[in-house]
Amino acid sequence: MQNFSDDAHVQTGEDLALQTYFKTGITPDDVSAVFPLRRAQPVLQAFTALFHGGFNGVLLRLLVLRELTADVETPSLSRADINTKLAYLEPDALETVLSRLRTTGLLIWDASQSVYRITPTARNVLAALESLLHIEEHNDQAEMSYMLTQVAGAQAVGGVSVEQLHHLLGRLIELTEEFSDAIASGSEFQLRTAQQKWHTACDWVEKGSQIIHAITNDSRADSATHKAAQAIGRAQSALLNMQGMFSRALNQIERQRVHLGQSGLSTTDIKTWLLQKEDLAALADDALAKPVTPMFITPSEMIDVAESELLSHRVSALVGALPAGENAPSVANEDSDALHELDHWLALLTAADASDKPIALQDILLPSSFAIASYRASMLPLLGDANESSLQGATAILARLPLVFNSKDKMQKVHDDHVAAISIASLSAIPLAASTPPARVKVATAPEQPLPSATSAPTRETP
């Protein structure tokens, strides 16, 4: 580790050591990016003094420096005050940390008054760290709040740099690519996770729009700053426009969702329930009456079986005889009950009058069993579906009904023998202007049901 606090002779030696990292014929002075780093030598030296070594040593130095700067009433501290404030540390460890902070210029020893003083560089370094630590505590999923805070602070004092804007622009581009990959994956769980992260990013975009607008209208900013601010504005617009892409991808998944019979549950509900289990292997306990017996065969037996199968197919091909006809197996119409229930429910919806007062959702779904209520709830997203209404059949009739489904992302308890809770929702007459596509309905089973009920996707209006 280089020591930047030595005299000019050592500095020359360090220049020679730095030269070894560059190709022959190129000096560090030829690279423009080296100059701002050399100019920031005091700040870099402060970070080197704090963060050089293992994590425990770094933690101890930050602890001591934060404790010393916490007392703002007195600008100086005597050694007795330091020993009292940090009495929980070993004297040797405390002496080692103080010596390192003193030799690297983070602490100043005033021999005339026999007190320690905190340097401005140390306070600047701690202020930057405190800002970063404070933002990390709020769990910013988009990881752009710190960069936007730095840009806002620099703009407030009139010193925003192009590098700060480039860092924010790079993060916006990374988020856009991340969300695009999640949409292209076709995975509902990746889409839900990416959509939550997108909401957080949009919140910060809304807060930063005024800052970017102020930068673009600042006559004191140079052309590079204006160009970077305009690029950030375009990246923010591209990020906000992804709401439509999320909605189309989730609607496509909703149309392709597979439901398990008439239970009202889908494969997504089962996967969500399985993800909540810590030990999936425990679900198989007592499920198998007998252990699985592996079968072992030798390669010779495999060749004999393959040869016999090949010859049998070849003989049948040579004979050319058609196989004997068989009667088609009779299959019971399993959908007759579902179609009958759908026709019955269509009659109820057609007779319902929602022009004067919206109809509560529980009045439409209940009373009925949990399976029928879930089946009816799964049909609600078809209301107002343009693609479905252009088709024929009972579901097309349902899509053409002049009803609008309004739902909230909350549930309420109901007094029913089979259903414990249901989404707060209602059906109202369709207005003149088309409304947004209906949301899914949550129907919670009574406590004795073994599996969780179908869940709905949270919705968000486009900012």
C-alpha positions as CSV (number, residue, x, y, z in Angstrom):
1,M,0.0,0.0,0.0
2,Q,1.4,3.4,-1.0
3,N,1.8,6.1,1.6
4,F,0.8,9.5,0.0
5,S,1.9,11.5,3.0
6,D,5.7,11.1,2.6
7,D,8.0,13.8,1.2
8,A,8.9,14.7,-2.4
9,H,11.6,12.1,-2.6
10,V,9.3,9.2,-1.9
11,Q,6.7,10.8,-4.1
12,T,9.1,10.5,-7.0
13,G,9.6,6.8,-6.1
14,E,5.9,6.3,-6.1
15,D,5.7,7.9,-9.6
16,L,8.3,5.4,-10.8
17,A,6.3,2.6,-9.2
18,L,3.1,3.8,-10.9
19,Q,4.9,3.9,-14.2
20,T,5.3,0.1,-14.1
21,Y,1.6,-0.3,-14.6
22,F,1.6,1.5,-17.9
23,K,2.9,0.4,-21.3
24,T,6.3,1.4,-22.5
25,G,6.3,4.9,-23.9
26,I,3.2,6.0,-22.0
27,T,3.4,7.9,-18.7
28,P,0.7,8.5,-16.2
29,D,0.7,12.2,-17.2
30,D,-0.4,11.2,-20.7
31,V,-3.7,9.8,-19.4
32,S,-6.2,12.6,-18.6
33,A,-8.1,10.4,-16.1
34,V,-5.1,10.2,-13.8
35,F,-5.0,13.9,-13.1
36,P,-8.3,14.2,-11.1
37,L,-7.3,11.2,-9.0
38,R,-3.9,12.7,-8.1
39,R,-5.6,16.0,-7.4
40,A,-7.9,14.3,-4.9
41,Q,-4.9,12.8,-3.0
42,P,-5.9,14.1,0.5
43,V,-9.4,12.6,0.2
44,L,-8.1,9.3,-1.2
45,Q,-5.5,9.2,1.6
46,A,-8.3,9.5,4.1
47,F,-10.2,6.6,2.6
48,T,-7.0,4.6,2.5
49,A,-6.4,5.2,6.2
50,L,-10.0,4.1,7.0
51,F,-10.5,1.1,4.7
52,H,-7.1,-0.5,4.4
53,G,-6.9,-3.9,6.0
54,G,-9.4,-6.4,7.1
55,F,-13.1,-5.7,7.9
56,N,-12.7,-5.8,11.6
57,G,-10.0,-3.2,11.5
58,V,-12.0,-1.0,9.2
59,L,-15.0,-1.3,11.5
60,L,-13.0,-0.4,14.5
61,R,-11.6,2.8,12.9
62,L,-15.0,3.9,11.7
63,L,-16.4,3.2,15.2
64,V,-13.7,5.4,16.9
65,L,-14.0,8.2,14.4
66,R,-17.8,8.3,14.5
67,E,-17.7,8.4,18.3
68,L,-15.2,11.2,18.3
69,T,-17.2,13.3,15.9
70,A,-20.6,12.6,17.6
71,D,-19.8,15.3,20.3
72,V,-20.4,18.5,18.4
73,E,-20.5,20.9,21.4
74,T,-16.7,20.7,21.9
75,P,-14.4,21.0,18.9
76,S,-11.5,19.4,20.8
77,L,-11.2,16.3,22.9
78,S,-8.6,15.5,25.5
79,R,-7.2,12.0,25.9
80,A,-9.1,11.6,29.1
81,D,-12.4,12.4,27.3
82,I,-11.5,9.9,24.6
83,N,-10.8,7.2,27.2
84,T,-14.1,7.9,28.9
85,K,-16.1,7.9,25.7
86,L,-14.5,4.7,24.4
87,A,-14.1,2.9,27.7
88,Y,-15.5,-0.3,26.2
89,L,-12.4,-0.8,24.0
90,E,-9.0,-2.3,25.0
91,P,-6.4,0.4,25.6
92,D,-3.9,-1.1,23.2
93,A,-6.5,-1.3,20.4
94,L,-7.6,2.3,21.0
95,E,-4.1,3.5,21.0
96,T,-3.4,1.8,17.7
97,V,-6.4,3.3,16.0
98,L,-5.7,6.8,17.3
99,S,-2.1,6.6,16.2
100,R,-3.2,5.6,12.6
101,L,-5.8,8.3,12.4
102,R,-3.3,10.8,13.7
103,T,-0.5,9.8,11.3
104,T,-2.8,9.9,8.3
105,G,-4.2,13.4,9.0
106,L,-7.7,12.5,10.1
107,L,-6.9,13.6,13.7
108,I,-4.7,16.5,14.7
109,W,-2.8,16.5,18.0
110,D,-2.6,20.1,19.4
111,A,0.4,19.9,21.6
112,S,0.0,23.4,23.0
113,Q,-3.4,22.5,24.6
114,S,-2.9,18.7,24.7
115,V,-6.2,17.9,22.8
116,Y,-7.2,16.1,19.7
117,R,-9.1,17.9,16.9
118,I,-11.1,16.4,14.0
119,T,-9.9,17.6,10.5
120,P,-12.4,18.8,7.9
121,T,-11.4,16.0,5.6
122,A,-12.5,13.4,8.2
123,R,-15.9,15.1,8.6
124,N,-16.4,15.1,4.8
125,V,-15.6,11.4,4.5
126,L,-17.9,10.6,7.4
127,A,-20.7,12.7,5.9
128,A,-20.5,10.8,2.6
129,L,-20.5,7.5,4.5
130,E,-23.4,8.5,6.7
131,S,-25.5,9.4,3.6
132,L,-24.8,6.1,2.0
133,L,-25.5,4.1,5.2
134,H,-28.8,6.0,5.8
135,I,-30.0,5.2,2.3
136,E,-29.1,1.5,2.6
137,E,-31.2,1.3,5.7
138,H,-34.4,2.1,3.7
139,N,-33.8,-0.9,1.4
140,D,-33.9,1.0,-1.9
141,Q,-34.6,-1.9,-4.4
142,A,-33.8,0.3,-7.4
143,E,-30.4,1.4,-5.9
144,M,-30.5,4.8,-7.4
145,S,-31.6,6.9,-4.4
146,Y,-28.0,7.7,-3.3
147,M,-26.9,8.8,-6.8
148,L,-30.0,11.0,-7.2
149,T,-29.4,12.5,-3.7
150,Q,-25.8,13.4,-4.7
151,V,-27.1,15.0,-7.9
152,A,-29.8,17.0,-6.0
153,G,-27.3,18.2,-3.4
154,A,-24.7,19.2,-6.0
155,Q,-27.4,21.0,-8.0
156,A,-28.6,22.9,-4.9
157,V,-25.1,24.3,-4.3
158,G,-24.5,24.8,-8.0
159,G,-21.7,22.2,-8.4
160,V,-23.2,19.2,-10.2
161,S,-20.6,17.4,-12.3
162,V,-20.9,15.4,-15.5
163,E,-19.5,12.3,-13.8
164,Q,-22.4,12.4,-11.3
165,L,-24.9,12.6,-14.1
166,H,-23.3,9.8,-16.0
167,H,-23.5,7.5,-12.9
168,L,-27.2,8.2,-12.7
169,L,-27.7,7.7,-16.4
170,G,-25.8,4.4,-16.3
171,R,-28.1,3.1,-13.5
172,L,-31.2,4.1,-15.4
173,I,-30.0,2.2,-18.5
174,E,-29.1,-0.9,-16.4
175,L,-32.6,-0.9,-14.8
176,T,-34.3,-0.6,-18.3
177,E,-32.3,-3.6,-19.6
178,E,-33.1,-5.6,-16.4
179,F,-36.8,-4.9,-16.8
180,S,-36.7,-5.8,-20.5
181,D,-35.0,-9.1,-19.7
182,A,-37.7,-9.9,-17.1
183,I,-40.4,-9.2,-19.6
184,A,-38.7,-11.3,-22.3
185,S,-38.3,-14.2,-19.9
186,G,-42.1,-14.8,-19.7
187,S,-41.8,-15.9,-16.1
188,E,-44.7,-14.5,-14.0
189,F,-42.6,-14.5,-10.8
190,Q,-39.7,-12.6,-12.4
191,L,-42.3,-10.1,-13.8
192,R,-43.9,-9.6,-10.4
193,T,-40.4,-9.0,-8.8
194,A,-39.3,-6.7,-11.6
195,Q,-42.6,-4.7,-11.5
196,Q,-42.2,-4.0,-7.7
197,K,-38.6,-2.8,-8.4
198,W,-40.0,-0.7,-11.3
199,H,-42.5,1.0,-8.9
200,T,-39.6,2.0,-6.6
201,A,-37.6,3.3,-9.6
202,C,-40.5,5.3,-10.8
203,D,-40.9,6.9,-7.4
204,W,-37.4,8.2,-7.6
205,V,-37.8,9.2,-11.2
206,E,-40.7,11.4,-10.3
207,K,-38.6,13.0,-7.5
208,G,-35.7,13.6,-9.8
209,S,-37.6,15.0,-12.8
210,Q,-37.6,18.5,-11.3
211,I,-33.9,18.3,-10.6
212,I,-33.1,17.3,-14.2
213,H,-35.4,20.1,-15.5
214,A,-33.5,22.6,-13.4
215,I,-30.2,21.4,-14.8
216,T,-31.4,21.6,-18.4
217,N,-32.6,25.2,-17.8
218,D,-29.5,26.3,-16.0
219,S,-27.6,28.8,-18.2
220,R,-24.4,28.3,-16.1
221,A,-24.1,24.6,-17.0
222,D,-21.8,23.7,-19.9
223,S,-22.8,21.7,-23.0
224,A,-21.6,18.4,-21.6
225,T,-23.8,18.8,-18.5
226,H,-26.8,19.7,-20.6
227,K,-26.2,16.7,-22.9
228,A,-26.0,14.3,-19.9
229,A,-29.2,15.8,-18.3
230,Q,-31.1,15.4,-21.6
231,A,-29.9,11.8,-21.9
232,I,-31.2,11.2,-18.3
233,G,-34.6,12.6,-19.3
234,R,-34.8,10.2,-22.3
235,A,-33.8,7.3,-20.1
236,Q,-36.5,8.3,-17.5
237,S,-39.1,8.4,-20.3
238,A,-38.1,5.0,-21.5
239,L,-38.4,3.6,-18.0
240,L,-41.8,5.1,-17.4
241,N,-43.1,3.8,-20.7
242,M,-42.4,0.2,-19.6
243,Q,-45.7,0.1,-17.6
244,G,-47.5,-0.9,-20.8
245,M,-45.0,-3.6,-21.5
246,F,-45.5,-5.0,-18.0
247,S,-49.3,-4.9,-18.4
248,R,-49.3,-6.7,-21.8
249,A,-46.9,-9.4,-20.5
250,L,-49.0,-10.0,-17.4
251,N,-52.3,-10.1,-19.4
252,Q,-50.7,-12.6,-21.7
253,I,-49.8,-14.8,-18.8
254,E,-53.3,-14.3,-17.4
255,R,-54.9,-15.6,-20.6
256,Q,-52.6,-18.6,-20.6
257,R,-53.0,-19.5,-16.9
258,V,-53.9,-23.1,-16.3
259,H,-56.6,-23.8,-13.7
260,L,-56.8,-27.1,-11.8
261,G,-60.3,-28.4,-12.5
262,Q,-63.1,-26.6,-10.7
263,S,-61.1,-25.9,-7.6
264,G,-60.5,-22.2,-8.5
265,L,-56.7,-22.7,-8.1
266,S,-54.1,-22.3,-10.8
267,T,-50.6,-23.5,-11.2
268,T,-49.3,-20.1,-10.1
269,D,-51.2,-20.5,-6.8
270,I,-49.7,-23.9,-6.2
271,K,-46.2,-22.6,-7.0
272,T,-46.6,-19.7,-4.6
273,W,-47.8,-22.0,-1.9
274,L,-44.8,-24.3,-2.5
275,L,-42.4,-21.3,-2.3
276,Q,-43.7,-20.5,1.1
277,K,-42.7,-24.0,2.4
278,E,-39.2,-24.1,3.9
279,D,-38.9,-27.9,3.6
280,L,-40.4,-29.3,0.4
281,A,-39.1,-32.8,1.1
282,A,-41.3,-32.9,4.3
283,L,-44.4,-32.8,2.0
284,A,-43.6,-36.3,0.9
285,D,-43.5,-37.7,4.4
286,D,-45.9,-40.7,4.6
287,A,-46.9,-40.1,1.0
288,L,-45.3,-43.3,-0.3
289,A,-46.4,-46.6,1.1
290,K,-43.4,-48.5,-0.4
291,P,-40.0,-47.2,-1.3
292,V,-39.1,-47.0,-5.0
293,T,-37.2,-50.0,-6.1
294,P,-34.5,-49.2,-8.8
295,M,-34.2,-51.5,-11.8
296,F,-30.7,-52.2,-13.1
297,I,-30.0,-53.7,-16.6
298,T,-26.8,-54.3,-18.4
299,P,-25.9,-52.8,-21.8
300,S,-26.3,-56.3,-23.4
301,E,-29.9,-56.5,-22.3
302,M,-30.6,-53.0,-23.6
303,I,-29.2,-53.9,-27.0
304,D,-31.4,-57.0,-27.1
305,V,-34.5,-55.1,-26.3
306,A,-33.7,-52.3,-28.8
307,E,-33.0,-55.0,-31.5
308,S,-36.3,-56.8,-30.9
309,E,-38.2,-53.5,-31.1
310,L,-36.5,-52.5,-34.3
311,L,-37.1,-55.8,-36.0
312,S,-40.8,-55.8,-35.0
313,H,-41.3,-52.4,-36.5
314,R,-39.5,-53.5,-39.7
315,V,-41.6,-56.7,-40.1
316,S,-44.8,-54.7,-39.7
317,A,-43.6,-52.2,-42.3
318,L,-42.9,-55.0,-44.8
319,V,-46.2,-56.7,-44.3
320,G,-48.0,-53.3,-44.9
321,A,-51.1,-54.5,-43.1
322,L,-53.2,-51.8,-41.6
323,P,-54.0,-52.1,-37.9
324,A,-57.5,-53.3,-37.0
325,G,-60.0,-50.6,-36.2
326,E,-61.1,-49.9,-32.7
327,N,-64.1,-48.1,-31.4
328,A,-63.4,-44.7,-29.9
329,P,-63.5,-44.8,-26.1
330,S,-66.5,-43.1,-24.7
331,V,-65.5,-40.2,-22.5
332,A,-67.9,-38.6,-20.1
333,N,-68.6,-34.9,-20.7
334,E,-66.7,-33.5,-17.7
335,D,-67.4,-29.9,-18.7
336,S,-71.2,-30.3,-18.6
337,D,-71.4,-29.2,-14.9
338,A,-69.1,-26.2,-15.5
339,L,-71.1,-25.1,-18.6
340,H,-74.4,-25.5,-16.7
341,E,-73.0,-23.4,-13.8
342,L,-71.7,-20.8,-16.3
343,D,-75.1,-20.6,-18.0
344,H,-76.8,-20.3,-14.6
345,W,-74.4,-17.5,-13.6
346,L,-74.9,-15.7,-16.9
347,A,-78.6,-15.6,-16.2
348,L,-78.0,-14.0,-12.8
349,L,-75.6,-11.4,-14.2
350,T,-78.0,-10.6,-17.0
351,A,-80.9,-10.1,-14.6
352,A,-78.7,-8.0,-12.2
353,D,-79.4,-4.3,-12.3
354,A,-76.3,-2.2,-11.6
355,S,-77.4,1.0,-13.2
356,D,-78.5,2.7,-10.0
357,K,-76.2,1.2,-7.4
358,P,-73.1,-1.1,-7.8
359,I,-73.6,-4.7,-6.8
360,A,-71.3,-6.0,-4.1
361,L,-69.1,-8.9,-5.2
362,Q,-70.2,-11.3,-2.5
363,D,-73.8,-10.8,-3.7
364,I,-72.8,-12.2,-7.1
365,L,-70.5,-15.0,-6.0
366,L,-72.3,-16.2,-2.9
367,P,-74.0,-18.2,-1.6
368,S,-72.2,-21.2,-3.1
369,S,-69.4,-23.6,-2.4
370,F,-65.8,-22.6,-2.5
371,A,-65.2,-24.3,-5.9
372,I,-68.2,-22.6,-7.5
373,A,-67.3,-19.2,-6.0
374,S,-63.7,-19.5,-7.2
375,Y,-64.9,-20.6,-10.7
376,R,-67.1,-17.6,-10.9
377,A,-64.3,-15.3,-9.7
378,S,-61.9,-16.7,-12.3
379,M,-64.5,-15.7,-15.0
380,L,-64.6,-12.0,-13.9
381,P,-61.4,-10.9,-15.8
382,L,-63.3,-11.7,-19.0
383,L,-65.7,-8.8,-18.5
384,G,-64.9,-6.2,-21.1
385,D,-62.3,-8.3,-22.8
386,A,-62.3,-7.2,-26.5
387,N,-60.6,-10.4,-27.8
388,E,-63.0,-12.7,-26.0
389,S,-66.1,-10.7,-26.9
390,S,-65.4,-11.2,-30.6
391,L,-65.8,-14.9,-30.3
392,Q,-68.8,-17.2,-29.8
393,G,-70.0,-19.1,-26.8
394,A,-70.9,-18.5,-23.2
395,T,-67.6,-16.8,-22.3
396,A,-68.1,-14.4,-25.2
397,I,-71.6,-13.5,-23.9
398,L,-70.0,-12.8,-20.5
399,A,-67.4,-10.5,-22.1
400,R,-70.1,-8.5,-23.8
401,L,-72.1,-7.9,-20.7
402,P,-72.4,-4.1,-19.9
403,L,-70.7,-4.5,-16.6
404,V,-67.5,-3.1,-15.1
405,F,-65.6,-4.9,-12.4
406,N,-64.0,-2.5,-9.8
407,S,-61.7,-4.1,-7.2
408,K,-59.4,-3.0,-4.4
409,D,-56.3,-4.7,-3.2
410,K,-57.9,-5.5,0.2
411,M,-60.1,-8.3,1.5
412,Q,-63.0,-8.5,3.8
413,K,-64.5,-11.2,5.9
414,V,-67.9,-12.7,4.9
415,H,-70.3,-14.8,6.8
416,D,-70.3,-18.0,4.7
417,D,-69.8,-21.7,5.4
418,H,-67.3,-22.2,2.7
419,V,-65.6,-18.8,2.0
420,A,-63.8,-17.0,4.8
421,A,-62.9,-13.8,3.0
422,I,-63.2,-12.1,-0.4
423,S,-61.9,-9.1,-2.2
424,I,-63.6,-5.7,-1.7
425,A,-65.1,-5.3,-5.1
426,S,-68.3,-4.5,-7.0
427,L,-70.0,-4.6,-10.4
428,S,-71.3,-1.5,-11.9
429,A,-72.9,-0.5,-15.2
430,I,-70.4,0.2,-17.9
431,P,-69.8,3.9,-18.5
432,L,-69.6,5.6,-21.9
433,A,-65.8,5.6,-21.9
434,A,-64.0,2.2,-21.8
435,S,-62.4,1.4,-18.4
436,T,-59.2,-0.4,-17.6
437,P,-59.1,-4.2,-17.7
438,P,-60.6,-5.9,-14.6
439,A,-58.3,-7.2,-11.9
440,R,-58.3,-10.7,-10.5
441,V,-60.3,-11.5,-7.5
442,K,-59.0,-13.0,-4.2
443,V,-61.2,-15.6,-2.7
444,A,-59.9,-17.0,0.6
445,T,-61.0,-20.4,1.8
446,A,-62.4,-21.2,5.2
447,P,-59.8,-22.3,7.8
448,E,-60.3,-26.0,7.1
449,Q,-59.2,-25.8,3.5
450,P,-55.7,-27.4,2.9
451,L,-54.4,-25.2,0.2
452,P,-54.2,-21.4,-0.2
453,S,-56.7,-19.7,-2.4
454,A,-55.9,-18.0,-5.7
455,T,-54.1,-14.8,-5.4
456,S,-54.3,-11.7,-7.5
457,A,-51.6,-9.5,-9.0
458,P,-51.3,-6.0,-7.5
459,T,-52.1,-3.2,-10.0
460,R,-50.6,0.2,-10.3
461,E,-51.7,3.2,-12.3
462,T,-49.2,4.5,-14.8
463,P,-47.4,7.5,-13.3
